[in-house]
Amino acid sequence: MEGSVNDDKENEGKGGMWALQQKFDQPMDEEASKLKNMYTERRNCSWIMLVRLAFQSLGVVYGDLGTSPLYVFYNTFPNGISDTEDVVGALSLIIYSLTLVPLIKYVFIVCRANDNGQGGTFALYSLLCRHAKIKTIPNQHRTDEKLTTYSRTPIHEHSFAAKTKRWLEANALKKNALLVLVLLGTCMVIGDGILTPAISVLSASGGIKVNHPWMKNEFIVAVAVFILVGLFCLQHHGPDKVGWLFAPVVLLWFLLIGGVGVFNVLKHDKTVLRAFSPLHIFWYFKRRGKQGWTSLGGIMLSITGTEALFADLAHFPLSAIQLAFTTVVFPCLLLAYCGQAAYLMKNKEQVYDAFYHSIPEGVYWPMFIIATLAAIVASQASISATFSIINQACALGCFPRVKVVHTSRKFLGQIYVPDINWVLMILCILVTTGFQNQSQIGNAYGTAVVIVMLVTTFLMILIMILVWNCNWFLVFIMTFLSLVVECTYFSAVVIKVDQGAWVPLAIAAVFLLIMYVWHYGTVKRYEFEMESRVSMAWILNLGPSLGLVRVPGIGLVYTQLASGVPRIFSHFITNLPAIHSVVILVCVKSLPVYTVPEEERFLVRRIGPKNYHMFRCVARYGYKDRKRDDEFEKKIIDSVFLFAKLESLMYGSSDSDDYSLYDQETIRSDNTFSSVVDITVMSNESGSDSGRSSSHVEMDEIEFLTRCRDAGVVHILGNTIIKARRDTGIYNKICIDYLYAFLRKICRQHSVIFNVPHESLLNVGQVVFV
């Protein structure tokens, strides 16, 4: 009630032009509220189903984390082991790193901050966008909040969360800083997609050399490159088939490394179990000093794959992820590291390829085959996470449009991005052949992972405040503990910039530049569209013919605007002698939700009086939704037909010529968003006559729309070229005239994304200066 009063007071001072705009081109609140809430999510499942899903999650989620024992101890002691007590100290660090970061922070805290089951950096950002107005492209409307998947937590006006929200929304600088932070984390995930296959496959291939020490390192690198090429060439089949195929392999891998770990502890040295005492961490740093601190870069590799765990969360329920980690992954990893440590206590000179040296001879070659397959699964998890996050970035206007192939009809997030796949393959091969050893790749890998973790920690601060409404003290404790661990690791890897750590920084810099420039150009273009909208008075002054010859057919005019008439439309009708009998302004927009149910996707509204035959259709998509639809045109037209039928059935109908441009009727907030036909009915109430008139007019309009559809549908796309104004700075000119212009030339065109046939396409070009 209070909100309605405030809206009334706000609207009183806007004058007749605002009332005219609301009367003839209204927001779609009513249509959004009519859509059925039919989307339901599977929240609960039986124990049998839970165990089955936990088993499947091993093949998709835990491959990266599970292959870390291949290379951790070598990267921790690249110069050899001088004191066996250092092995116990390193093992203690590994145990508590696995406990604090993957187990406590991610599996039981961060994974709870999912966006309706979706994980990753952009999922956290989308969740924040629904709780605060921080999206830099302000194309959201309150109708979007009525979506089934648009869930958010209410915030009390005087709470700490409300104060944080107001502080965050205060100026554009904070919004841009948050966006850059998210983009940085995204770029590091892309770097992870390059470095994980390189280090996992190279480490697994190194097992050949253990039994054949005469073999040259170049041959090992060649084998790794061959496996990598095969892996990337198979990506078009989709991760679904790979996950189903390798879930038993990964389960067998965990059981084998756990079993071998128990064997080594019992055979070589049971005293390594004293590493469960955290005192050995203190003694480790006391003995080794600066060397102990720099060795944290190797220890860090024991928790790599944790971010992939969060990014791949979409495929399985959280309870299945937690069950798999606590019952299989965590205990088997602890046993594996304890077994390697026990072996090194007696064989400290064999720290290079310690994993393969510690395997009993009778199971060596089976373990080698399983290790190679597990490395491929680990690579698959990081590649899939990269595809997923690129798709999310495209949907939110932060990456140039690329081809996205949905490889599964059952799983929404199963995608393949061909262009990115080949870029990843080339970069991965360059990293593998350029470094040719685990140590430098490990330094690069650790840098990428720890930066992603830091980004996640900063985003979790806002999630805990705005979404969970946590007490500030709990937020402080969680943030303090996370930053102590992660900043310590970061300080250890960042000093190794000249030893391979520069690779993820260079990759991130290139992708960050691409993402930021594309987003900057997109925002500038949207701002121009908003500022140059055509007024409703201008459209109405043209009359029902719009000042042109109305030819049979339907014209679909694509625009970024969800309200108002775009400038490209006025450019079209002032330069051409004819326009279609029915005009539909189509706005395709992405929302900060992971999916929009099909029955809630399209909103239709009439623009102007009925005899203008102008409609608006807003097609809404989540960042996981598939935009390329062979029936996109049919769905839009069917939605308009349905709207015309429902409008007549619900409100009755009358010819709209009775409307006056100078009608001064006050439109109150409680009926501001009702159909323009509602106002007409008030002056045309005539009982059964109204009913007969409604049926007659409905049939007339449906027949008219049918004839226009049969005459043909034309897709009118605006080819707007933006250029920097002469009076702007050099920064704006470089971004717009060179970088953004280049990205627009090489990116995928809208007509291809919407599957528009060339014979039905009409491009309307214009040059604008921003």
N, C-alpha and C positions, 0 to 999 in steps of 0.2 A: 504493500500500500504506500509505504514511504517512497519507494522507487517510482511509482506512478506519479505522485505529487511532484517529485523532483523533475521528472520528465516533462510534466505540464509546464512548470515554471521555466524550464530551459527552452521549451519550444515556443513560448509566448512571444519572445523577442525576435523570432526568425522571419516573420513577415509572410506575405502572400506567396512569394516565390517558393519558399520552403514547403508551404502547404500544397502548392501546385505540383512540386516534385514528388511529394509523398502520395498525392492523389493519383497520379498517372504513372509513376514508376516506383512502386513500393518495395520495401525489403520483403524477404520471404519467410518471415517468422511463422505465418499461418501454415504455409506449405510444409515447413520443417516439423511443426507440431502434429500434422496429420499423418506423417509417415509412421508406419507400424514398427514397433520395437520388437522385431522378430529375431534379432541376432542374439544368440546365447553362446556362452563360452563353457567349455568343459572344465569345470573347476575340480571336481572330485572324480576319482576312479578307484576301482577295486585294487586290492593288494596284488592280485595276479597281474593286472594291467600295469600297475606301478612298477613291479619288478621287470616286466617285459620292456617298458619304456626306459627304465634305468639301464638295462642291458644294451638297448639300441643307442643310448646316449654315449656309451663308451666309444663307438665307432665314429661319432661326429664331433663330440665336445672335447674329449680327453686325450686325443692322440698327441697333441703338441706338448701338454704337460707331462705325459707319460714317457716321452722320448728324451727328456732332459738328462736322465742318468747316463746317456751316451757320451756326454761331453762336459759335465759339470766339474769333476775333479781335475781333469787336465787343464781346464781354463782357470781353475783356482790356483793350481801349482804349475804354471807354464815353465818355470825354471827348475823344477824338481822339488823334492821334499827333503829338507835338511833334518827335521826332527819329527819323529812319528807322533809326538803329542800334538803337533799341528794338525794332523789328520783328525784327531778327536775334536779339536776346537772347530775345525771346518765342518765336521759332521754335526756338531751342536748348533752351529749357525744355520745349516741346512734344515735341521729339524724344526727350529723355532721360526724360520722364515716360512716354511710350509704351513706351520700351524697358524701364524699370525695373518699372513696375506691370503693365500687361497682358501683356507678353511674358515677362519673367523670373519675376515673382512669381506671376501667375495661370496663364498657359498652361503653364508648366513646373514650378511648385511647388504652388500651391494646388489646381489641378485634379487633381493626383495624390492629394489627400486626399479623394477622393470615396467615397461609401458605396455600393459595388458599382455605380458608374456614376452615382449620384445626387449632385447638387451643391446648394449653398445652405447657409444658416445652420443650419437644422434638421437637414440631413444630417450636418453636422459634429457637432452636439450628439448625434445618435443614435449616431454612431460613438464618441463619448466615453462615452456611457451603457453601451456594451457592454464598455468597457475599465475602467470604474470605477463603483462604486455611487453614482451622483450623481443618479439619477432621483428626483424628489421624491414620486412615487406608487410605492411599492415593491411593485408587483404582478408583478414578474418572478420566474421560477423557473428552476432549473437545467435543466429540461426544454427551456426555450426556447433554451438554448445549443446544442442538438442540431439546430437548424434548419439547412438548407442555406445560407441567406442570413445566418446569424448568425456572420459571420467576425470573428475578432479575433486579435491578436498576443499570444503568451505573454510575460509579464513576469517577469524574473528577480527572485528575492526580495530580493536586496541591491543591486539596480540603482538608479540615479537615478530611473528611471520608477516603481519600487515605492515609493520614498520620497514622490514627488509624489502618487502614487495614495492613499497613506495620509493625507497631508496634506489632500488634497481631500475625502476621505471622513470626516474627523475630526468635523465638526459640520455642522448643518443650515444655518448662516449662509453657509458657502462654497457649498453647493449652491444655495441661493436666490439668492446673488449671481451665480453663473454662469447660472442660469435668467433672471434679469432682464437680463443682458447679451445673452443669445440673443434674448429678447423685444424688446429695444431694436433689435437688428439687423433683426429681422423687421418691426417697425413702420416702420423706415426703408425697407425694401424695398417696403412698401405705399405709402409716400410717393413712392418712385421710380415706382411704377405710376401715380401721379397726375400727377407732374411731367413724366415723359418724353413722354407724348402731347401735353401742353400746349406744351412748348418745341419739340418736333420739328415738329409740325403747324403751329404759329404761325410758326416760322422758314421752313418750306417755303412757306407761303402768302404770306409777305412778298415772295417773288420777283415777284409781280404788280405791286407798287408800283415796282419798279426801272425798268420800261419805261413805267409810268404814274404819274409822281410826283405828279400832281394827285389821285390816289385817296386818300380819307380812311382813316385807320387803323381806324376803326370797321368799314369794309367788309372789311378784311383779317381782323379778329377774327371777324366774322360767317361768313366763308368757313371759318376754322379751326374754329369751333364746329359748322358744318354737317358738316365732315369727321369731327370727333370723335364726333358723334351717330351718324353712319353706321357708324363703326368699332365703337363699343360695341354697336350693334344687331346687328352681324354676328357677335358673339362666340359665339353659341349654335351656330354651325357648327363651332367648334373650330379650334385653331391648326394642325392637320394640313393642312387644305385651304389655309389661308393660306400656310403654309410652302412647300408644293409649288408654289403659284401664283407666289410672289414670289422664289424662289431665283434664277431667271434675271434678275429685275429687280435684285436686290441685286448679283449678279455684274456686270451691265451698269453699275450705279451705281459700283462700285469701279473698273472699267476706265475709265469716263468721267472720274471725278474724278482718277484717276492720269494719264490722257492729257492732260486740261486742265492739270494741274499741270506736266507736262513742257513743254507748249506755252508756258505763262507764264514758266517759268524761262528757256527759250531766247529768248523774245521780250523780256522786260523786264529781268531782272537775274540773271545767273548767280552773282554774288558771294554770294547768300544761302546758298549751299551751305557757306560757312564757318561756318554755325551748328552744324555737326556737331562743332565744337570746343567743349568745355564751358567754355572760358575766357570765352565770350560771356555765360554765365549770371552769372559773377562781375561782369563789367563792367556788365551790365544792372542788377543790384541797386545797384552803386556809383553809377550815374548817377541812377537813379530813387528810391532810398531807400525811404521808406515807401510811396510810390505803386507801386513795383515789388513790394513785399510784398503789398499789397492786390490787385494785379492777378493774383495767383496763383489767386484765385477763378475768373477766366476761363480761365486755363491748365488748371485742374482739370477743366473741361468736356471737354477733349480725351480724357480717359480714362473718361468716364461710359459706362456700358454694360458695363463690365468685370464688375460683380457679376451683371448679367443673363446674361453669358457663363457664369459659374459656376453660376448657378441653373438655366439651361437645359441643363446638361451631360447630363441624363438621356437625351436623344433620340439622341445620337450617341456613338460611341467616342471616347476621348480622343485617339487618334492622328489621327482625322479632324479634330477641332477644331484640333489643333496644325498639321496640314498646311494647312488653310484659312487660318489666321492668318499663318503664316510665308511662304506663297507668294503670297497675294492681299491679305489685309486689311492687314497691317503695311506692306509696300512701297507700296501704293496710298495709304494714309493719309499716309505721309511725303511722297510726291510731291504730294499735294493741298495739304498745309500749306506745302510749299516753294513751290508755284506761287502760292498766295495771298500769301505773304510777298514774292515777287518782284514781284507786281502792286502791292502796297502800297508798295514801295520807290519806285515812280514815281507812285503815286496815293494818297498817304497820307490825303487828305481823304475818300476813299470807303471808310473803314473800316466804316461802317454798311452792312450787307448786302454785305460784301466778297466773299463767295462768288459771289453773282449778278453783281456788277460785273465779276468776273474772268473770266466765261465769254465766249468768243468769240461774236459776234452770230449767226453762222450756226447754232449749236447751242443757242441760248439756250432756246427753248421746249421742245425735246425734253429738255433737262436739267431744266427746271422740272417737267415731267411725271414724269420719273424720280425727281426729288428728292421730290416729293409722295408718290409710291408708296413710296419708301424710308423716308420719315417714318412712313407707316402701318405698314410692317413693323417699324420700331424700336419703335413704340407697342405692336404686337402682342407683341413679345418681352417687354416689361416687364409687360404685362397678364397674359400667360401665367405669368410668374414669380410674380406676385402671387397668382393662383389656386392655383398649386402650393404656395406657402408657407402660405396660409390652410388648405389641405387638410391639410398636415403638422401645423399647429398644432392643428387639430380632433382629429386622430388621437392626439396626445400630451396631450390634455386641457388645452390652453392657449387655446382659443377656443370660443365657443358653437357648438353644432351648427347647421350651415347646409346647405342643399341643394347637393349636388355632383353634377353631371351628367358622366358619362364620355362624351366625344364620339367616341372611337375604340376599336375592338376590337383594333387592332394595337398601339397605343402605350398603355402603362399610365398614363403621366402626362398624357395629353391630357384635360383637364377644363375644365368651365365652371361657375362659381359665380354663379348669377343675382343673388342679393342683393348680393354684393360688386361685381358688374359695374355695377349701377345706382348704387351708392354711389360707385364710382370715377368714373363718368361725370359725376355731379352735381358732385363735388369738382373734377374736371378742368375742367369748364365754368366753375365759379366762379373758379378760379385764372386761367384764360385771359381771362375778361371783367373780372376784378378788377384784374389788373396791366396787361394789354394791351401789354406790351413784353417783349423777350427778357431784358433786363438783370436785372430783379427776379426773374423766373422762374429765370434762370440762377443767381442767388445761392441761391435755395431748393433748386434741383436739386443744386448742388455740395455744399451742407450735408448733404443726405440721403446722397449717394454716399460722401462721405469718412467719415461715421460708420459706414456699413456696412463700409467697408474696415477701419476700426479694430477693429470687432467681430470681423471675420474674422481679423485679425492676432492678437488675443488668444486666439481659439480655436485658431489654428494653433500657438501656443506649446504648448498641451496636446496637440494632435495629434502634433507632432514628438516630444514626450517620451513619451507613453503609447502611441501607435500605431506610430510609426516607430522608437522607441527611439534617437533621435539623441543624439549627444554634446551635453552642455550648452553647450559652446563654439559649436557650429554653430547651436544654438537662439538663443544670444545674438547672434551675428552677423546672422542673418536677422531677428530681432526688432528689433535696433538700426537696421538699414538701412531696414526697413519703417516704423518709428515716426518716424524722422527725416523721411522724405518725407511721410508721411500727417499727422503732427502739424503740420508746416509748412503744409500745405494747410488743415488744420483751423483753425489760428490765423488764416489769412487769410479764411476764410468766416464764422467765428463772430462776427467784429466787424461783420458786415453784417446783424445780426439785424433792425435797423429798416429794412433795404432789401430785404426779401423772405425772408431766411433764417429768419424766425420761422415760416414756413408748415410746413416739414417737422417742426419741433419741436412745433408745436401738434397736427399730425396724429398724430405719434408719441405725444404725451402722452395723447390720447384713446384710441388703440388699445392703448397699454400699460396704461392703467387697465382697459380691458375684459378684456384677456388675463390680467392678474394677478389681478383679482377672480374671474374664472371659474376660474382654476387654484386659487386659494385656497379657494373654495367646494368644488371637486372634491376637493381633498386632505382638507378637514375631513369631507366626507361619507364618503370612503373610510376615514379613520381611525375614524369612528364604526362603520362596518360591521365593521371588523376587531376593534374592542374588544367589540362586542356579539354576536359569533358564538355560535351555539348549540352546546353541547357534544354530542359523539357519544353520551355516556352518556344524555343526556336523550332523544335520538331513539330509542335502543335500548330504553329503559324504556317507551316508548309501545307497543312491540310491533309486529308486522307490519302491523296496521291503522292504526298511528300515532294510535290513540285515536279514530279517526273511521270513518265509513262510506267504504269505497273503492268509488267509482263507476267504471264502465267509461270508458276514455278515457286520453289522455296529457296531462299538465300540464307545460308548459315554464315553469319559474320562472326569470326573469332576475335575475342578481345580478352585482355587481362582483367578487365573491370567487372566486378560483380554487381555494381550499381552505376547508373548513369549511362549515357550514350557516348561511345568512344569517338575520338577525333577522326579516326580512320574512316568511320561511317560517313561523317560530313564531307570528308575528302572524296569519298566514293561518289556520293550523290551530287556533288557540285561539279564533278568532272565527267560524269557519264549521263546519257540522256534517259536511262531507264533503270528501274529497280524491280525486283521480284514482287509478286502479289503478296507473298508472306515472307516476312523477315524475322529471323530468329537470331538474337545476339547470344552467342555461345561463349561462356566463360569456363575454362577448365582450370581449376585451382587445386593445389595440394594443401592439405591440412596437417597440423602437427599431431596426427593420430596414425597408427600403423595400418589401419584399413577402414574403409567406409563400406558397410554392407550394401549389396547391390540394390536392395529395395529402398535404400536411403540415399542413393547416389545423386539422383537428378532432382533439382528444384526448378519449377516452371512458374513464370509469372507473366501477366500481360503488361505491355508498355503502351500507355495512352488509351484512347477510346477503342472500342471493339472494331470499328470500321477501318482502323489503321492497320489491323492484322500484323501487329508487331508483338513479339514475345521475347522473353529472356529465359535462357536455360543455363543453370549453373551445374556443371558436372564436378563433383567433389571426389577426390582421391586421397587415400592415405599413402604414406611413404613406402609401403610394401605392395600396394595394388598394381595390377597390370594395366597400363594405359592403352596399349595397342589392342584394339578390339575391332574385329571384322564387322561387328554389328553396331558400331558407335553411332553412325548416322541414323540407322533404324531406331535405336533406343531413344535418341533425341526426339525424333518425329513422333514416335509412339507416346512419349511423355507429353508432348504438346497436345496430341489427340485426347489423351486421358484427361489432361487439365481442362480442355474445352468441354468435355462431357461432364466432368464433376462440377465445373463452375456453373453450368446451366442447371444441373440437378439440384445443387445446394442453394443457389441464390436466385434462380429465375434469370430472366434476361431481358434486355431492352436495347434498342439501338442507342449508340453512345453519342449521337450527334447533339443530344440535348445538353451536353457538357458545355460550360462556359469558361473561357479563359479567365474571366474576372470573377468567378464564383468565390465569394468571401466566406464560405461556410467554415466554421471552426472545426478542426479535426482534433479531437481529444486523444489522449494517449491510449485509452482503452479500445478505440476503434481505428487508430491511425493505420494499422497494418492490415485492416480488413480489405477485401477486394473492392475495386472501384465499382463493381456491380452492386455491392451492398447499398451504396448511396443512391443509385438509380432506383432500386426496388422500393425505397421509401416513398418515392413519388409515383409509383406505378403499381400499387397494391390493388388488385382487382379480382381476387378470388380465383375462380376456375379459369377466367380469361387469361390470367397470368400464367397458369399452368399450361394452357394450350399454346400460349405465345412462347413459353420457354421451350416446349418440345419442338415447335416449328423452327425457332431460331437456332436451336441446337442442331437440328437436322441440316439447316441451311449452312451453318458454319462447318460442320463435319464434312458435308458434301463439297464445300469450297476448299477445305484443306485437302481432301482426297484428290480433287481435280488438280490442285497445285502440286501435290506430291507426284501424281502421275505425269505431270508436265516435265518434271525433272528437278533435281536438287543440285545447287551450286555451292561450293565451299569457298568463301571469300576470306582470304588470309591477308593480314596486314604485314607487309615486308618493310618494317620500320628500321631505317638505318640511323643510328644516333652518332652524332659528332660533337666534339667539344667546342664550346663557344670560344671566340678569339680572345675574349677578356679573361678567360680562366687561367689557372696556373699550369705549370709544366707537368705537375703530377696528374692532373685531370686529363690533359691532352695525351700523355703517354698511355694512360690506362684505357681511355675511350678510343682514341684514333688509331692506336697500334695494337695493343694487347687484346682488348675486347673485340675489336674488328677482326683480328686474326682468328680468335676462338670461335666467333660466329660463322666464319667461312668453313671451318673444318668440323663443326658440330652437326649433329643430326637435325634435319629440318622438321618443323611441326607437321607438315603434310605427310611425312613418312610415319611419324609417331602415331597419328590418328588414322593412318591407312586411307588417306584421301586419294581417290583415283585421279590421274592426271587430267582426264577429259572433263572432270567436274571441278577443277581447281582454277580459281581466279586470284592472282596475287595483286594486291594494291600497294604500290610502293610510295614511301614518303621519307624525306630526310628531315630530321629534327636536330636541334642543337640544345645541349644540356650543359 
